Amino acid sequence: MDRSDFAPGDYVRHPRQPDWGLGQVQSAIGNRVTVMFEHAGKVLVDTAVVALEPAEVD
């Protein structure tokens, strides 16, 4: 298995879906990152296609 750039608990934003709000990584295996977004729920993101942006919690 490949190591992901993200780890469970990390906060991210989806650059193409800003209305989804802040997301928290639930799992990350290789390019497959499952994120729970504030306004979109659980989403599986392929980081080979979408460059998630690390985010800070306010």
PyMOL Python script that loads the backbone (N, CA, C, O; Angstrom):
from pymol import cmd

cmd.read_pdbstr("""\
ATOM      1  N   MET A   1       0.832  -1.186   0.000  1.00  0.00           N
ATOM      2  CA  MET A   1       0.000   0.000   0.000  1.00  0.00           C
ATOM      3  C   MET A   1       0.873   1.244   0.000  1.00  0.00           C
ATOM      4  O   MET A   1       1.911   1.296   0.660  1.00  0.00           O
ATOM      5  N   ASP A   2       0.441   2.223  -0.738  1.00  0.00           N
ATOM      6  CA  ASP A   2       1.156   3.489  -0.780  1.00  0.00           C
ATOM      7  C   ASP A   2       0.769   4.357   0.400  1.00  0.00           C
ATOM      8  O   ASP A   2      -0.358   4.298   0.892  1.00  0.00           O
ATOM      9  N   ARG A   3       1.715   5.159   0.847  1.00  0.00           N
ATOM     10  CA  ARG A   3       1.454   6.087   1.939  1.00  0.00           C
ATOM     11  C   ARG A   3       0.760   7.321   1.369  1.00  0.00           C
ATOM     12  O   ARG A   3       1.141   7.819   0.310  1.00  0.00           O
ATOM     13  N   SER A   4      -0.239   7.802   2.059  1.00  0.00           N
ATOM     14  CA  SER A   4      -0.974   8.992   1.648  1.00  0.00           C
ATOM     15  C   SER A   4      -0.308  10.232   2.227  1.00  0.00           C
ATOM     16  O   SER A   4       0.421  10.155   3.215  1.00  0.00           O
ATOM     17  N   ASP A   5      -0.567  11.375   1.600  1.00  0.00           N
ATOM     18  CA  ASP A   5      -0.091  12.657   2.137  1.00  0.00           C
ATOM     19  C   ASP A   5      -0.952  13.106   3.311  1.00  0.00           C
ATOM     20  O   ASP A   5      -0.602  14.057   4.010  1.00  0.00           O
ATOM     21  N   PHE A   6      -2.068  12.434   3.528  1.00  0.00           N
ATOM     22  CA  PHE A   6      -3.003  12.817   4.580  1.00  0.00           C
ATOM     23  C   PHE A   6      -3.148  11.681   5.592  1.00  0.00           C
ATOM     24  O   PHE A   6      -2.925  10.512   5.280  1.00  0.00           O
ATOM     25  N   ALA A   7      -3.526  12.057   6.804  1.00  0.00           N
ATOM     26  CA  ALA A   7      -3.738  11.077   7.868  1.00  0.00           C
ATOM     27  C   ALA A   7      -5.100  11.330   8.498  1.00  0.00           C
ATOM     28  O   ALA A   7      -5.582  12.462   8.485  1.00  0.00           O
ATOM     29  N   PRO A   8      -5.726  10.302   9.046  1.00  0.00           N
ATOM     30  CA  PRO A   8      -7.003  10.512   9.728  1.00  0.00           C
ATOM     31  C   PRO A   8      -6.879  11.623  10.770  1.00  0.00           C
ATOM     32  O   PRO A   8      -5.926  11.678  11.547  1.00  0.00           O
ATOM     33  N   GLY A   9      -7.877  12.502  10.755  1.00  0.00           N
ATOM     34  CA  GLY A   9      -7.884  13.633  11.677  1.00  0.00           C
ATOM     35  C   GLY A   9      -7.437  14.931  11.032  1.00  0.00           C
ATOM     36  O   GLY A   9      -7.723  16.009  11.554  1.00  0.00           O
ATOM     37  N   ASP A  10      -6.732  14.850   9.891  1.00  0.00           N
ATOM     38  CA  ASP A  10      -6.315  16.062   9.191  1.00  0.00           C
ATOM     39  C   ASP A  10      -7.535  16.807   8.672  1.00  0.00           C
ATOM     40  O   ASP A  10      -8.552  16.196   8.340  1.00  0.00           O
ATOM     41  N   TYR A  11      -7.430  18.130   8.604  1.00  0.00           N
ATOM     42  CA  TYR A  11      -8.500  18.953   8.046  1.00  0.00           C
ATOM     43  C   TYR A  11      -8.091  19.428   6.663  1.00  0.00           C
ATOM     44  O   TYR A  11      -6.944  19.813   6.435  1.00  0.00           O
ATOM     45  N   VAL A  12      -9.057  19.394   5.735  1.00  0.00           N
ATOM     46  CA  VAL A  12      -8.789  19.748   4.340  1.00  0.00           C
ATOM     47  C   VAL A  12      -9.971  20.526   3.751  1.00  0.00           C
ATOM     48  O   VAL A  12     -11.065  20.578   4.313  1.00  0.00           O
ATOM     49  N   ARG A  13      -9.693  21.118   2.602  1.00  0.00           N
ATOM     50  CA  ARG A  13     -10.745  21.742   1.790  1.00  0.00           C
ATOM     51  C   ARG A  13     -10.597  21.217   0.364  1.00  0.00           C
ATOM     52  O   ARG A  13      -9.493  20.925  -0.096  1.00  0.00           O
ATOM     53  N   HIS A  14     -11.735  21.103  -0.325  1.00  0.00           N
ATOM     54  CA  HIS A  14     -11.738  20.660  -1.720  1.00  0.00           C
ATOM     55  C   HIS A  14     -11.685  21.929  -2.576  1.00  0.00           C
ATOM     56  O   HIS A  14     -12.602  22.748  -2.516  1.00  0.00           O
ATOM     57  N   PRO A  15     -10.621  22.103  -3.372  1.00  0.00           N
ATOM     58  CA  PRO A  15     -10.451  23.357  -4.115  1.00  0.00           C
ATOM     59  C   PRO A  15     -11.541  23.647  -5.147  1.00  0.00           C
ATOM     60  O   PRO A  15     -11.791  24.808  -5.470  1.00  0.00           O
ATOM     61  N   ARG A  16     -12.188  22.611  -5.665  1.00  0.00           N
ATOM     62  CA  ARG A  16     -13.232  22.816  -6.684  1.00  0.00           C
ATOM     63  C   ARG A  16     -14.638  22.851  -6.096  1.00  0.00           C
ATOM     64  O   ARG A  16     -15.605  23.125  -6.807  1.00  0.00           O
ATOM     65  N   GLN A  17     -14.751  22.572  -4.792  1.00  0.00           N
ATOM     66  CA  GLN A  17     -16.068  22.538  -4.133  1.00  0.00           C
ATOM     67  C   GLN A  17     -16.013  23.329  -2.817  1.00  0.00           C
ATOM     68  O   GLN A  17     -16.203  22.748  -1.748  1.00  0.00           O
ATOM     69  N   PRO A  18     -15.757  24.638  -2.876  1.00  0.00           N
ATOM     70  CA  PRO A  18     -15.632  25.415  -1.636  1.00  0.00           C
ATOM     71  C   PRO A  18     -16.902  25.409  -0.786  1.00  0.00           C
ATOM     72  O   PRO A  18     -16.835  25.585   0.430  1.00  0.00           O
ATOM     73  N   ASP A  19     -18.059  25.207  -1.422  1.00  0.00           N
ATOM     74  CA  ASP A  19     -19.327  25.179  -0.680  1.00  0.00           C
ATOM     75  C   ASP A  19     -19.463  23.928   0.191  1.00  0.00           C
ATOM     76  O   ASP A  19     -20.368  23.861   1.023  1.00  0.00           O
ATOM     77  N   TRP A  20     -18.583  22.936   0.016  1.00  0.00           N
ATOM     78  CA  TRP A  20     -18.616  21.740   0.866  1.00  0.00           C
ATOM     79  C   TRP A  20     -18.110  22.050   2.263  1.00  0.00           C
ATOM     80  O   TRP A  20     -18.391  21.308   3.204  1.00  0.00           O
ATOM     81  N   GLY A  21     -17.362  23.148   2.410  1.00  0.00           N
ATOM     82  CA  GLY A  21     -16.861  23.553   3.719  1.00  0.00           C
ATOM     83  C   GLY A  21     -15.642  22.757   4.139  1.00  0.00           C
ATOM     84  O   GLY A  21     -14.986  22.104   3.328  1.00  0.00           O
ATOM     85  N   LEU A  22     -15.363  22.829   5.410  1.00  0.00           N
ATOM     86  CA  LEU A  22     -14.209  22.156   5.998  1.00  0.00           C
ATOM     87  C   LEU A  22     -14.451  20.654   6.037  1.00  0.00           C
ATOM     88  O   LEU A  22     -15.558  20.205   6.335  1.00  0.00           O
ATOM     89  N   GLY A  23     -13.416  19.879   5.737  1.00  0.00           N
ATOM     90  CA  GLY A  23     -13.533  18.433   5.778  1.00  0.00           C
ATOM     91  C   GLY A  23     -12.494  17.833   6.706  1.00  0.00           C
ATOM     92  O   GLY A  23     -11.393  18.365   6.849  1.00  0.00           O
ATOM     93  N   GLN A  24     -12.851  16.719   7.338  1.00  0.00           N
ATOM     94  CA  GLN A  24     -11.904  15.998   8.184  1.00  0.00           C
ATOM     95  C   GLN A  24     -11.656  14.626   7.571  1.00  0.00           C
ATOM     96  O   GLN A  24     -12.593  13.891   7.260  1.00  0.00           O
ATOM     97  N   VAL A  25     -10.378  14.295   7.404  1.00  0.00           N
ATOM     98  CA  VAL A  25      -9.996  13.015   6.821  1.00  0.00           C
ATOM     99  C   VAL A  25     -10.398  11.892   7.769  1.00  0.00           C
ATOM    100  O   VAL A  25     -10.075  11.922   8.957  1.00  0.00           O
ATOM    101  N   GLN A  26     -11.108  10.898   7.231  1.00  0.00           N
ATOM    102  CA  GLN A  26     -11.523   9.726   7.990  1.00  0.00           C
ATOM    103  C   GLN A  26     -10.557   8.566   7.780  1.00  0.00           C
ATOM    104  O   GLN A  26     -10.226   7.843   8.719  1.00  0.00           O
ATOM    105  N   SER A  27     -10.109   8.397   6.533  1.00  0.00           N
ATOM    106  CA  SER A  27      -9.123   7.371   6.215  1.00  0.00           C
ATOM    107  C   SER A  27      -8.359   7.805   4.974  1.00  0.00           C
ATOM    108  O   SER A  27      -8.856   8.579   4.156  1.00  0.00           O
ATOM    109  N   ALA A  28      -7.138   7.289   4.851  1.00  0.00           N
ATOM    110  CA  ALA A  28      -6.302   7.653   3.710  1.00  0.00           C
ATOM    111  C   ALA A  28      -5.396   6.478   3.375  1.00  0.00           C
ATOM    112  O   ALA A  28      -4.523   6.104   4.158  1.00  0.00           O
ATOM    113  N   ILE A  29      -5.620   5.902   2.197  1.00  0.00           N
ATOM    114  CA  ILE A  29      -4.810   4.782   1.718  1.00  0.00           C
ATOM    115  C   ILE A  29      -4.395   5.119   0.290  1.00  0.00           C
ATOM    116  O   ILE A  29      -5.215   5.113  -0.628  1.00  0.00           O
ATOM    117  N   GLY A  30      -3.121   5.412   0.121  1.00  0.00           N
ATOM    118  CA  GLY A  30      -2.641   5.807  -1.199  1.00  0.00           C
ATOM    119  C   GLY A  30      -3.339   7.069  -1.655  1.00  0.00           C
ATOM    120  O   GLY A  30      -3.361   8.073  -0.943  1.00  0.00           O
ATOM    121  N   ASN A  31      -3.916   7.014  -2.859  1.00  0.00           N
ATOM    122  CA  ASN A  31      -4.613   8.173  -3.415  1.00  0.00           C
ATOM    123  C   ASN A  31      -6.078   8.248  -2.993  1.00  0.00           C
ATOM    124  O   ASN A  31      -6.772   9.205  -3.337  1.00  0.00           O
ATOM    125  N   ARG A  32      -6.549   7.255  -2.257  1.00  0.00           N
ATOM    126  CA  ARG A  32      -7.961   7.221  -1.862  1.00  0.00           C
ATOM    127  C   ARG A  32      -8.117   7.795  -0.448  1.00  0.00           C
ATOM    128  O   ARG A  32      -7.690   7.189   0.534  1.00  0.00           O
ATOM    129  N   VAL A  33      -8.728   8.960  -0.373  1.00  0.00           N
ATOM    130  CA  VAL A  33      -8.901   9.652   0.903  1.00  0.00           C
ATOM    131  C   VAL A  33     -10.395   9.840   1.144  1.00  0.00           C
ATOM    132  O   VAL A  33     -11.088  10.444   0.325  1.00  0.00           O
ATOM    133  N   THR A  34     -10.886   9.330   2.257  1.00  0.00           N
ATOM    134  CA  THR A  34     -12.282   9.517   2.632  1.00  0.00           C
ATOM    135  C   THR A  34     -12.362  10.709   3.565  1.00  0.00           C
ATOM    136  O   THR A  34     -11.690  10.758   4.596  1.00  0.00           O
ATOM    137  N   VAL A  35     -13.197  11.672   3.186  1.00  0.00           N
ATOM    138  CA  VAL A  35     -13.302  12.924   3.929  1.00  0.00           C
ATOM    139  C   VAL A  35     -14.761  13.165   4.312  1.00  0.00           C
ATOM    140  O   VAL A  35     -15.663  12.966   3.499  1.00  0.00           O
ATOM    141  N   MET A  36     -14.986  13.592   5.547  1.00  0.00           N
ATOM    142  CA  MET A  36     -16.315  13.994   6.003  1.00  0.00           C
ATOM    143  C   MET A  36     -16.370  15.524   5.937  1.00  0.00           C
ATOM    144  O   MET A  36     -15.759  16.220   6.748  1.00  0.00           O
ATOM    145  N   PHE A  37     -17.121  16.028   4.945  1.00  0.00           N
ATOM    146  CA  PHE A  37     -17.252  17.475   4.761  1.00  0.00           C
ATOM    147  C   PHE A  37     -18.481  17.999   5.504  1.00  0.00           C
ATOM    148  O   PHE A  37     -19.483  17.299   5.651  1.00  0.00           O
ATOM    149  N   GLU A  38     -18.379  19.250   5.972  1.00  0.00           N
ATOM    150  CA  GLU A  38     -19.459  19.898   6.724  1.00  0.00           C
ATOM    151  C   GLU A  38     -20.795  19.876   5.976  1.00  0.00           C
ATOM    152  O   GLU A  38     -21.836  19.575   6.560  1.00  0.00           O
ATOM    153  N   HIS A  39     -20.755  20.197   4.685  1.00  0.00           N
ATOM    154  CA  HIS A  39     -22.001  20.375   3.936  1.00  0.00           C
ATOM    155  C   HIS A  39     -22.212  19.355   2.819  1.00  0.00           C
ATOM    156  O   HIS A  39     -23.175  19.461   2.059  1.00  0.00           O
ATOM    157  N   ALA A  40     -21.322  18.370   2.714  1.00  0.00           N
ATOM    158  CA  ALA A  40     -21.467  17.373   1.650  1.00  0.00           C
ATOM    159  C   ALA A  40     -21.450  15.947   2.191  1.00  0.00           C
ATOM    160  O   ALA A  40     -21.709  14.998   1.451  1.00  0.00           O
ATOM    161  N   GLY A  41     -21.144  15.794   3.477  1.00  0.00           N
ATOM    162  CA  GLY A  41     -21.091  14.463   4.053  1.00  0.00           C
ATOM    163  C   GLY A  41     -19.815  13.742   3.668  1.00  0.00           C
ATOM    164  O   GLY A  41     -18.799  14.370   3.370  1.00  0.00           O
ATOM    165  N   LYS A  42     -19.874  12.420   3.676  1.00  0.00           N
ATOM    166  CA  LYS A  42     -18.693  11.595   3.412  1.00  0.00           C
ATOM    167  C   LYS A  42     -18.443  11.489   1.913  1.00  0.00           C
ATOM    168  O   LYS A  42     -19.330  11.126   1.140  1.00  0.00           O
ATOM    169  N   VAL A  43     -17.207  11.816   1.522  1.00  0.00           N
ATOM    170  CA  VAL A  43     -16.824  11.792   0.109  1.00  0.00           C
ATOM    171  C   VAL A  43     -15.494  11.061  -0.031  1.00  0.00           C
ATOM    172  O   VAL A  43     -14.561  11.303   0.735  1.00  0.00           O
ATOM    173  N   LEU A  44     -15.413  10.169  -1.010  1.00  0.00           N
ATOM    174  CA  LEU A  44     -14.155   9.497  -1.337  1.00  0.00           C
ATOM    175  C   LEU A  44     -13.474  10.324  -2.425  1.00  0.00           C
ATOM    176  O   LEU A  44     -14.032  10.521  -3.505  1.00  0.00           O
ATOM    177  N   VAL A  45     -12.272  10.804  -2.137  1.00  0.00           N
ATOM    178  CA  VAL A  45     -11.545  11.670  -3.059  1.00  0.00           C
ATOM    179  C   VAL A  45     -10.308  10.945  -3.575  1.00  0.00           C
ATOM    180  O   VAL A  45      -9.547  10.359  -2.805  1.00  0.00           O
ATOM    181  N   ASP A  46     -10.122  10.995  -4.879  1.00  0.00           N
ATOM    182  CA  ASP A  46      -8.912  10.454  -5.497  1.00  0.00           C
ATOM    183  C   ASP A  46      -7.921  11.602  -5.608  1.00  0.00           C
ATOM    184  O   ASP A  46      -8.096  12.492  -6.440  1.00  0.00           O
ATOM    185  N   THR A  47      -6.882  11.592  -4.777  1.00  0.00           N
ATOM    186  CA  THR A  47      -5.944  12.705  -4.762  1.00  0.00           C
ATOM    187  C   THR A  47      -5.014  12.726  -5.982  1.00  0.00           C
ATOM    188  O   THR A  47      -4.221  13.656  -6.135  1.00  0.00           O
ATOM    189  N   ALA A  48      -5.105  11.716  -6.846  1.00  0.00           N
ATOM    190  CA  ALA A  48      -4.399  11.767  -8.119  1.00  0.00           C
ATOM    191  C   ALA A  48      -5.137  12.696  -9.083  1.00  0.00           C
ATOM    192  O   ALA A  48      -4.563  13.172 -10.062  1.00  0.00           O
ATOM    193  N   VAL A  49      -6.420  12.948  -8.794  1.00  0.00           N
ATOM    194  CA  VAL A  49      -7.252  13.802  -9.641  1.00  0.00           C
ATOM    195  C   VAL A  49      -7.502  15.156  -8.989  1.00  0.00           C
ATOM    196  O   VAL A  49      -7.509  16.181  -9.671  1.00  0.00           O
ATOM    197  N   VAL A  50      -7.705  15.169  -7.682  1.00  0.00           N
ATOM    198  CA  VAL A  50      -8.024  16.393  -6.940  1.00  0.00           C
ATOM    199  C   VAL A  50      -6.950  16.620  -5.877  1.00  0.00           C
ATOM    200  O   VAL A  50      -6.673  15.742  -5.060  1.00  0.00           O
ATOM    201  N   ALA A  51      -6.353  17.805  -5.900  1.00  0.00           N
ATOM    202  CA  ALA A  51      -5.341  18.156  -4.897  1.00  0.00           C
ATOM    203  C   ALA A  51      -6.033  18.808  -3.708  1.00  0.00           C
ATOM    204  O   ALA A  51      -6.263  20.018  -3.696  1.00  0.00           O
ATOM    205  N   LEU A  52      -6.362  17.995  -2.711  1.00  0.00           N
ATOM    206  CA  LEU A  52      -6.976  18.553  -1.513  1.00  0.00           C
ATOM    207  C   LEU A  52      -6.023  19.555  -0.868  1.00  0.00           C
ATOM    208  O   LEU A  52      -4.805  19.382  -0.896  1.00  0.00           O
ATOM    209  N   GLU A  53      -6.601  20.603  -0.289  1.00  0.00           N
ATOM    210  CA  GLU A  53      -5.793  21.633   0.353  1.00  0.00           C
ATOM    211  C   GLU A  53      -5.831  21.457   1.862  1.00  0.00           C
ATOM    212  O   GLU A  53      -6.914  21.410   2.444  1.00  0.00           O
ATOM    213  N   PRO A  54      -4.677  21.358   2.507  1.00  0.00           N
ATOM    214  CA  PRO A  54      -4.665  21.296   3.978  1.00  0.00           C
ATOM    215  C   PRO A  54      -5.327  22.543   4.544  1.00  0.00           C
ATOM    216  O   PRO A  54      -5.197  23.631   3.983  1.00  0.00           O
ATOM    217  N   ALA A  55      -6.034  22.385   5.652  1.00  0.00           N
ATOM    218  CA  ALA A  55      -6.766  23.512   6.241  1.00  0.00           C
ATOM    219  C   ALA A  55      -6.503  23.551   7.745  1.00  0.00           C
ATOM    220  O   ALA A  55      -6.192  22.536   8.367  1.00  0.00           O
ATOM    221  N   GLU A  56      -6.634  24.729   8.299  1.00  0.00           N
ATOM    222  CA  GLU A  56      -6.522  24.939   9.736  1.00  0.00           C
ATOM    223  C   GLU A  56      -7.919  25.063  10.314  1.00  0.00           C
ATOM    224  O   GLU A  56      -8.823  25.585   9.662  1.00  0.00           O
ATOM    225  N   VAL A  57      -8.094  24.590  11.521  1.00  0.00           N
ATOM    226  CA  VAL A  57      -9.368  24.725  12.198  1.00  0.00           C
ATOM    227  C   VAL A  57      -9.366  26.069  12.905  1.00  0.00           C
ATOM    228  O   VAL A  57      -8.418  26.410  13.613  1.00  0.00           O
ATOM    229  N   ASP A  58     -10.427  26.824  12.711  1.00  0.00           N
ATOM    230  CA  ASP A  58     -10.504  28.170  13.331  1.00  0.00           C
ATOM    231  C   ASP A  58     -10.748  28.086  14.803  1.00  0.00           C
ATOM    232  O   ASP A  58     -10.839  29.114  15.474  1.00  0.00           O
TER     233      ASP A  58
END
""", "prot")
cmd.dss("prot")
cmd.show_as("cartoon", "prot")
cmd.util.cbc("prot")
cmd.orient("prot")
